């Protein structure tokens, strides 16, 4: 069996796959210095399988997500949810202390399996939502995946995802906590162009399945809309 954590890092194109937790803390520290999450994500995927899936749909320069990988994804989802809770309680939003304790994807999915694979499925499903990955595109991606250096089990898993539909109900039901739901949505959001109707419809359906409050979704959208410098 392949390593789900490593596969998630390879999908995100993280330059810090070998030290994801440290990289994630560094990302949160940099975000804290900017006093806002708007420095975070959009267009910040540094290559990896997600960059291949999206092709020319969005820019993919180096950035905070590419640097922090899965730890950054989990840290920002956790921060967004905790800020949402404070706002609902009438408190001022501030950055969560995510340096200690597990991130959402560190906990198992609802079926007991690795939650990292749920995030991989969310990104692949979102990238396919506009239908641009047809049979010809699948063959191109298969060839590209062969060059990524994935192990045989990881490649087989990705190939299956590319040829099968990703079930939104299964994605949503994998979350055991609201924080995991927020991370699923954020992962999908990174692979979406919200100006495309089919992709916006996919996000709307996923948010509904996850039961995301409107204010929390707005925060997650804002987090992933603005590119990092």
C-alpha positions in Angstrom: 0.0 0.0 0.0 1.3 3.4 -0.9 1.8 6.2 1.6 -1.3 8.5 1.5 0.5 11.4 3.0 3.3 11.3 0.4 0.7 11.0 -2.4 -1.1 14.1 -1.2 2.2 16.0 -1.1 3.0 14.8 -4.7 -0.5 15.9 -5.9 0.0 19.3 -4.4 3.6 19.6 -5.8 5.0 20.4 -2.4 8.7 21.3 -2.3 8.5 20.4 1.4 7.0 16.9 1.2 9.7 15.5 3.5 9.0 18.0 6.3 5.4 19.0 5.8 4.5 19.9 9.4 7.5 22.3 9.8 6.6 23.8 6.4 3.0 24.3 7.4 4.0 26.1 10.6 6.2 28.4 8.6 3.3 29.1 6.2 1.0 30.0 9.1 3.8 32.2 10.6 4.1 34.1 7.3 0.3 34.5 7.1 0.2 35.8 10.6 2.7 38.4 9.7 0.4 39.6 6.9 -2.5 39.7 9.3 -4.8 37.9 6.9 -5.3 34.7 4.9 -5.5 36.6 1.6 -1.8 35.9 1.0 -2.5 32.2 0.8 -3.6 30.1 -2.1 -5.0 30.9 -5.5 -2.6 30.0 -8.2 0.0 29.0 -5.6 0.2 25.3 -6.5 3.9 24.6 -7.4 3.5 21.9 -10.1 2.7 18.4 -9.0 -0.2 16.3 -10.3 -2.8 19.1 -9.6 -0.8 21.4 -11.9 -1.0 18.7 -14.6 -4.7 18.2 -14.1 -5.4 21.9 -14.4 -3.2 22.3 -17.4 -3.5 25.9 -18.7 -6.7 26.7 -16.8 -4.9 28.6 -14.0 -1.5 30.0 -13.3 0.7 27.8 -11.1 3.7 29.8 -9.8 5.5 28.9 -6.6 3.7 30.1 -3.5 2.7 29.4 0.0 0.6 26.3 -0.7 3.2 24.8 -2.9 5.8 25.4 -0.2 3.7 24.2 2.7 1.9 21.4 1.0 -0.7 19.4 2.9 0.3 21.0 6.2 -0.6 24.4 4.8 -3.9 23.2 3.4 -4.9 21.7 6.7 -3.6 24.7 8.7 -5.6 27.2 6.7 -8.8 25.1 6.7 -8.5 24.8 10.5 -7.8 28.5 10.9 -10.8 29.4 8.7 -13.1 27.2 10.7 -11.9 28.5 14.1 -12.2 32.1 12.9 -15.8 31.3 11.7 -16.6 30.0 15.2 -15.2 33.1 16.9 -17.2 35.4 14.5 -20.4 33.4 15.3 -19.7 34.0 19.0 -19.1 37.7 18.5 -15.4 37.6 18.9 -12.7 39.1 16.6 -11.2 36.8 14.0 -7.5 35.9 14.7 -5.1 33.2 13.6 -5.5 29.8 15.2 -2.6 28.3 17.0 -2.1 25.3 14.8 1.5 24.4 15.8 0.3 21.9 18.3 -2.2 19.1 17.9 -3.4 17.4 14.8 -4.5 19.0 11.6 -7.9 17.9 10.1 -6.3 15.5 7.6 -4.2 13.9 10.4 -7.4 12.2 11.7 -8.9 9.2 9.9 -11.8 9.5 7.5 -15.3 8.3 8.6 -14.6 4.8 7.3 -11.3 4.6 9.2 -9.2 5.1 6.1 -6.6 7.8 5.5 -8.3 11.2 5.1 -5.5 12.4 2.9 -7.0 10.2 0.1 -10.3 12.0 0.5 -8.5 15.3 -0.3 -6.8 13.7 -3.3 -10.2 12.6 -4.6 -11.7 16.0 -3.9 -9.0 17.7 -6.0 -9.2 15.2 -8.9 -13.0 15.4 -8.9 -13.0 19.2 -9.0 -10.4 19.3 -11.8 -12.6 17.0 -13.9 -15.8 19.0 -13.1 -15.8 21.0 -16.3 -15.4 17.9 -18.5 -12.1 19.0 -20.0 -10.4 15.7 -19.1 -11.7 13.6 -22.0 -10.2 10.3 -23.2 -7.5 12.1 -25.1 -6.6 14.2 -22.1 -6.6 11.1 -19.9 -4.0 9.5 -22.1 -1.8 12.7 -21.9 -2.2 12.6 -18.1 -1.3 8.9 -17.9 1.9 9.7 -19.7 2.7 12.6 -17.4 1.9 10.6 -14.3 4.4 8.0 -15.4 7.1 10.6 -15.3 6.2 11.9 -11.8 8.1 9.1 -10.1 5.1 7.7 -8.3 5.2 4.1 -7.1 3.1 1.5 -8.8 0.2 1.6 -6.3 0.1 5.4 -6.3 -0.1 5.4 -10.1 -2.8 2.8 -10.1 -4.8 4.8 -7.6 -4.5 8.0 -9.7 -5.4 6.2 -12.9 -8.5 4.9 -11.3 -9.5 8.4 -10.2 -9.0 9.8 -13.7 -11.2 7.2 -15.3 -14.0 7.1 -12.7 -16.5 9.7 -11.4 -15.9 11.1 -8.0 -19.0 10.8 -5.8 -19.8 14.0 -3.9 -21.8 12.1 -1.3 -18.8 9.8 -0.6 -16.5 12.9 -0.3 -18.8 14.6 2.1 -19.5 11.5 4.2 -15.8 11.0 4.7 -15.6 14.1 7.0 -15.9 13.3 10.7 -15.6 16.9 11.9 -16.5 20.4 10.5 -12.8 21.1 10.2 -12.4 18.1 7.9 -15.4 19.4 5.9 -13.7 22.7 5.5 -10.5 21.1 4.3 -12.3 19.0 1.7 -14.0 22.1 0.3 -10.7 24.1 0.3 -8.9 21.3 -1.5 -11.6 21.2 -4.2 -11.7 25.0 -4.4 -8.0 25.1 -5.3 -8.7 23.0 -8.4 -11.7 25.1 -9.6 -12.1 28.1 -11.8 -15.2 29.7 -10.2 -16.0 31.6 -13.4 -16.8 28.3 -15.1 -20.5 27.4 -14.6 -19.9 23.6 -14.4 -17.2 24.1 -11.8 -19.2 26.6 -9.8 -22.1 24.1 -9.8 -19.7 21.4 -8.6 -18.6 23.6 -5.7 -22.2 24.5 -4.8 -23.2 20.8 -4.7 -20.1 19.9 -2.6 -20.8 22.7 -0.2 -24.4 21.6 0.1 -23.4 18.0 0.8 -20.9 19.1 3.4 -23.5 21.4 5.0 -21.0 24.3 5.0 -22.4 27.5 6.6 -22.5 30.3 4.1 -20.1 32.5 6.1 -17.6 29.7 6.4 -17.8 29.0 2.7 -17.2 32.7 2.0 -14.1 32.7 4.2 -12.8 29.6 2.4 -13.5 31.1 -1.0 -11.7 34.3 -0.1 -8.7 32.3 1.2 -8.3 30.5 -2.1 -9.1 33.4 -4.5 -6.1 35.6 -3.9 -2.7 34.6 -5.2 0.4 34.8 -3.0 3.2 36.9 -4.0 
